[in-house]
Amino acid sequence: MDNSNFISSKLIEWYNVHRRILPWRGITDPYRIWISEIILQQTRVNQGLDYYNRFIERFPDVHSLASADEQEVLKYWQGLGYYSRARNLHATARIIETKFGGKFPENYETILSLRGIGEYTAAAIASMAFGAPYPVVDGNVFRFLSRLFAVDEPIDTGKGKKRFTELAGLILRPSQAGLFNQAMMEFGALQCIPVSPDCSACPFETQCATHASGKINDFPVKQNKTKIKTVYLYYFHIRSGNHIYLKKRKEKGIWQNLYEFPMIESETPLEWEELITTDDFKALFPLAEPAHFRLVLKNQKHVLTHRILYASFYEVEIEKTTQSLAKFTLVLPDNIDDYPIHRLMQIYLEKMSEKSLFCPQQSRVSII
């Protein structure tokens, strides 16, 4: 590409002036670069920064992460979401500890073979820590390159990803691979933003093909729209004397190995009269045992990548422990912080401290 040196020079020049000061910038420690990249997947920098600092303070190296219990790792990840990232971090740290003697591998292919590390993360670690000439291609890079060169190949296809990786490789400055990759990602994050970018302040204004055509908002191109599923969750904050019940999510999927209240899931919204007739409800609360319910939070909306959740929470008072609850964990309310919980549970517990939580129109309902 004839103008590759011009593009890389302009990117690095822009980066040296406009880059954000962040703790994982300008370092060559592969462990800390790895942690930062995993945290910043699906997480904004301003949110991820505090998590990164806390995580590194507790787990400053591979050994400390590998030797920790998974529950503690999940606790430090609590609130970031996409908890498979934390589980993969923990598992990979143990692999590095046992297979590589605690030393982070330097070879791109070896890094790529590690659990939870894809082409993007492997390229970031290899280039920033070891200077290897592998281009990093993320959402910010897709956007910048598609607009600069008016590439209409959909970014959410294998062919499209390959095309953009090759394009990024053509303008990559091999002698400064890590610096170049950071510059290109930062440019997409701060300058070539998704909506209403300030093209008048862009160093590529006269070279940008989509700016010249007035079609900048048409790029990048996506082929498929994400299918969103709506799910209704009904949680039961069950009190038995001085204790409450928690359930550990063991099934694979969102929130695996995190704790929550016993819950009933439905694909359709259920009114109280419908909820109590479900088999799941009858199994959880046998009619032979007295229980008192009160709806305290209704249809709390929580948006995930592929799902929209509406969660309702019921406070439940029971007179004695039943066999149906024996499979859950009995804990003191003050000890709930010892258990990793997902963001939806956090939202509920935060609201529990607010006087406005309880729905005054909802009366207590007893089932005897």
C-alpha positions in Angstrom: 0.0 0.0 0.0 1.6 3.2 -1.3 0.4 5.5 1.6 0.9 3.0 4.4 3.8 4.9 5.9 1.8 8.1 5.8 -1.1 6.5 7.6 1.0 4.8 10.3 3.0 8.0 10.9 -0.2 10.1 11.2 -1.7 7.6 13.6 1.3 7.5 15.9 1.7 11.3 15.7 -2.0 11.7 16.7 -1.7 9.1 19.5 1.3 10.8 21.1 -0.7 14.0 21.5 -4.2 12.6 22.3 -3.8 9.3 24.1 -5.3 8.7 27.5 -3.0 8.0 30.3 -3.8 4.4 31.5 -1.8 2.0 33.7 -1.5 -0.6 31.0 0.0 1.8 28.5 3.7 2.0 27.8 4.4 -1.3 29.6 5.7 -4.6 28.3 4.5 -6.9 31.0 2.4 -9.6 29.1 0.5 -10.5 32.2 -0.8 -7.0 32.8 -1.5 -6.4 29.2 -3.5 -9.6 29.1 -5.5 -8.7 32.1 -6.3 -5.2 30.7 -7.3 -6.6 27.3 -9.7 -9.2 28.8 -11.3 -6.6 31.1 -11.8 -4.2 28.3 -13.7 -6.8 26.2 -17.3 -5.7 26.4 -16.3 -3.1 29.0 -15.8 0.7 28.7 -12.4 2.0 29.8 -13.8 4.3 32.4 -15.6 1.4 34.0 -12.8 -1.1 33.6 -10.1 1.1 35.0 -11.1 0.6 38.7 -11.6 -3.1 38.2 -8.1 -3.4 36.6 -6.5 -1.6 39.5 -8.2 -3.8 42.1 -7.6 -6.9 40.2 -3.9 -6.2 39.7 -3.5 -5.2 43.4 -4.9 -8.6 44.5 -3.4 -10.7 41.6 -0.2 -8.9 40.6 1.2 -11.8 38.6 0.4 -15.2 37.1 1.3 -17.1 40.3 -1.1 -15.1 42.5 -3.9 -15.6 40.1 -3.2 -19.3 39.5 -3.1 -20.1 43.2 -6.3 -18.2 44.0 -9.7 -19.9 44.4 -12.1 -19.4 41.5 -14.8 -18.0 43.8 -12.4 -15.2 44.9 -11.5 -14.4 41.3 -15.2 -14.2 40.4 -15.8 -11.9 43.4 -13.2 -9.5 42.1 -14.8 -9.7 38.7 -18.3 -9.0 40.1 -20.2 -6.4 38.2 -18.1 -6.6 35.0 -20.4 -9.3 33.5 -19.4 -11.9 30.9 -18.0 -14.1 33.8 -16.6 -16.7 31.4 -13.8 -14.1 30.9 -12.8 -14.4 34.6 -13.1 -18.2 34.6 -10.9 -18.4 31.5 -8.3 -16.0 33.1 -8.1 -18.2 36.1 -7.8 -21.4 34.1 -5.2 -19.9 31.8 -3.1 -18.6 34.7 -3.0 -22.2 36.0 -1.9 -23.5 32.6 0.8 -20.9 32.4 1.9 -21.8 35.9 2.1 -25.5 35.3 3.0 -25.8 31.6 5.3 -22.8 31.2 6.7 -22.4 34.7 4.8 -19.3 35.4 6.4 -17.4 32.4 4.0 -16.0 29.9 4.7 -17.5 26.5 6.2 -15.1 23.9 5.2 -16.9 20.7 2.0 -15.7 19.0 0.7 -19.1 18.1 1.3 -20.4 21.7 -0.5 -17.3 23.1 -3.4 -17.9 20.8 -3.7 -21.5 22.0 -4.4 -20.4 25.6 -7.9 -20.6 26.9 -10.0 -17.5 26.4 -7.5 -15.8 24.1 -8.5 -15.2 20.5 -6.7 -13.6 17.6 -7.3 -10.0 18.8 -6.0 -10.6 22.3 -3.1 -12.7 21.1 -2.0 -10.0 18.7 -2.3 -7.3 21.4 -0.1 -9.3 23.8 2.4 -10.4 21.2 2.8 -6.9 19.7 2.7 -4.8 22.9 4.8 -7.1 25.1 7.1 -8.7 22.6 7.1 -6.3 19.6 5.8 -9.0 17.3 4.3 -7.6 14.0 0.7 -8.8 14.4 -2.1 -6.3 13.7 -4.8 -5.9 16.3 -8.3 -5.6 14.9 -11.2 -4.7 17.2 -14.4 -2.8 16.8 -12.6 0.6 16.8 -10.2 -0.6 14.1 -13.1 -2.0 12.0 -14.8 1.3 12.1 -11.7 3.4 11.2 -10.5 1.2 8.4 -13.9 0.7 6.8 -14.5 4.4 6.7 -11.0 5.4 5.6 -11.0 3.0 2.7 -14.8 2.6 2.1 -14.6 -1.1 2.6 -18.2 -2.5 2.4 -17.3 -6.1 3.4 -19.5 -6.9 6.4 -17.4 -6.9 9.6 -19.4 -9.7 11.2 -18.4 -12.4 8.7 -15.3 -14.5 8.5 -14.4 -13.0 5.1 -14.8 -9.5 6.4 -12.6 -10.1 9.5 -9.9 -11.6 7.3 -10.1 -8.7 4.9 -9.7 -6.1 7.7 -6.9 -8.1 9.3 -5.0 -8.1 6.0 -5.7 -4.4 5.6 -4.4 -3.6 9.1 -1.3 -5.7 8.4 -0.5 -3.6 5.3 -0.4 -0.3 7.2 1.2 -1.8 10.4 4.6 -0.4 11.2 6.6 -3.6 12.1 9.3 -1.8 14.0 6.7 -0.2 16.3 3.9 -2.8 16.2 2.7 -2.3 19.8 2.7 1.4 19.5 0.9 1.3 16.2 -1.8 -1.1 17.4 -2.5 1.1 20.5 -2.6 4.2 18.3 -5.1 2.7 15.8 -7.4 1.4 18.6 -7.3 4.7 20.4 -8.0 6.6 17.3 -11.2 4.6 16.8 -12.2 5.0 20.4 -11.6 8.8 20.6 -11.6 10.3 17.1 -13.4 8.0 14.6 -16.3 7.4 17.0 -19.5 5.5 16.0 -21.9 8.5 15.8 -21.2 12.1 14.6 -17.3 12.0 14.5 -15.6 15.4 14.3 -14.2 14.9 10.8 -12.8 18.5 10.7 -10.4 17.5 13.4 -9.3 14.2 11.7 -5.8 14.0 10.3 -7.2 11.8 7.5 -10.1 14.1 6.5 -8.7 14.6 2.9 -7.8 10.9 2.5 -11.0 9.4 3.9 -13.0 7.9 1.1 -16.4 7.9 3.0 -16.0 11.5 4.2 -15.5 12.5 0.6 -18.6 10.7 -0.5 -20.7 11.9 2.5 -21.5 8.3 3.5 -19.4 8.0 6.7 -22.5 6.9 8.7 -23.0 3.9 6.4 -19.8 2.3 7.6 -18.9 -0.2 9.0 -21.3 -2.6 7.3 -22.9 -5.5 9.2 -24.6 -8.4 7.6 -26.5 -9.9 10.5 -28.5 -8.3 13.2 -28.2 -9.7 16.7 -31.3 -11.7 17.7 -32.5 -10.5 21.1 -34.4 -12.8 23.4 -36.6 -11.5 26.2 -36.6 -13.5 29.4 -38.6 -13.1 32.6 -37.0 -14.0 35.9 -38.8 -14.4 39.3 -36.5 -14.4 42.3 -37.4 -15.4 45.8 -35.5 -13.7 48.7 -36.4 -16.4 51.2 -35.9 -15.7 54.9 -35.8 -18.6 57.4 -35.1 -17.2 60.9 -31.9 -15.2 60.6 -30.8 -16.8 57.4 -31.5 -16.5 53.7 -31.1 -18.9 50.8 -28.6 -18.6 47.9 -28.4 -20.8 44.8 -25.1 -21.4 42.8 -25.6 -21.4 39.1 -23.8 -24.5 37.9 -25.2 -24.8 34.4 -23.1 -23.4 31.6 -24.1 -20.0 30.2 -24.4 -16.5 31.7 -23.4 -16.2 35.4 -22.0 -19.7 35.7 -20.7 -20.4 39.3 -22.2 -17.2 40.6 -24.8 -17.0 43.4 -28.4 -15.7 43.3 -31.7 -16.2 45.1 -33.8 -19.3 44.1 -35.4 -18.3 40.8 -38.0 -19.3 38.2 -37.4 -18.4 34.6 -40.1 -17.9 32.0 -40.2 -16.9 28.3 -43.5 -15.0 29.0 -44.5 -12.6 31.7 -46.4 -14.2 34.6 -48.9 -12.6 36.9 -48.9 -13.8 40.5 -51.9 -16.1 39.8 -50.1 -17.7 36.9 -46.7 -17.9 38.7 -48.1 -20.0 41.6 -49.6 -22.5 39.3 -46.3 -23.4 37.6 -44.6 -26.7 38.4 -41.4 -24.9 39.4 -43.3 -22.8 41.9 -45.0 -25.9 43.4 -41.8 -27.7 43.7 -40.1 -24.8 45.4 -42.9 -24.0 47.8 -45.0 -27.1 48.7 -48.5 -26.2 49.7 -48.2 -28.2 52.9 -45.7 -25.7 54.3 -46.8 -22.1 55.2 -45.1 -19.3 53.3 -45.7 -15.5 53.1 -44.8 -13.5 50.0 -44.4 -9.9 49.1 -43.5 -8.4 45.8 -40.8 -5.8 46.4 -39.3 -5.2 43.0 -41.2 -5.7 39.7 -39.8 -6.0 36.2 -36.3 -4.7 36.8 -34.9 -4.4 33.3 -31.3 -5.7 32.6 -29.9 -5.7 29.1 -27.3 -8.2 28.0 -25.8 -8.7 24.6 -28.3 -11.2 23.4 -31.0 -11.0 26.0 -33.3 -8.5 27.7 -34.1 -9.6 31.2 -37.1 -8.5 33.3 -36.6 -9.5 36.9 -39.1 -9.5 39.7 -38.1 -10.1 43.3 -40.4 -11.5 46.1 -39.6 -11.4 49.8 -40.6 -14.8 51.3 -41.0 -15.6 55.0 -41.1 -19.3 55.8 -41.6 -20.8 59.2 -39.3 -23.8 58.8 -36.8 -25.2 56.4 -38.3 -27.5 53.8 -36.9 -30.4 51.9 -37.3 -28.4 48.6 -34.9 -25.8 49.9 -32.2 -28.2 51.2 -30.3 -28.0 47.9 -29.6 -24.3 48.4 -27.0 -22.6 50.5 -28.1 -21.2 53.8 -26.3 -18.0 54.7 -26.5 -15.0 57.1 -27.5 -11.8 55.3 -24.4 -10.0 56.5 -22.2 -12.7 54.9 -23.6 -12.3 51.4 -20.6 -10.3 50.4 -18.5 -13.5 50.7 -20.3 -14.9 47.7 -19.8 -13.7 44.1 -23.1 -12.5 42.6 -24.2 -11.1 39.3 -25.1 -7.5 38.5 -28.9 -8.1 38.7 -28.5 -9.4 42.2 -26.3 -6.3 43.0 -29.0 -4.0 41.7 -31.6 -5.7 43.9 -29.4 -5.5 47.1 -28.6 -1.9 46.4 -32.3 -1.1 46.1 -33.0 -3.1 49.3 -31.3 -0.2 51.2 -33.7 2.3 49.7 -36.9 3.2 51.5 -38.6 3.5 48.2 -38.0 -0.2 47.3 -41.2 -1.7 48.6 -44.2 -1.4 46.4 -46.9 0.1 48.6 -49.7 -1.2 46.4 -48.5 -4.8 46.9 -49.9 -6.5 49.9 -48.5 -9.5 51.5 -49.8 -12.8 50.2 -49.8 -16.0 52.2 -49.9 -19.5 51.0 -50.8 -22.1 53.6 
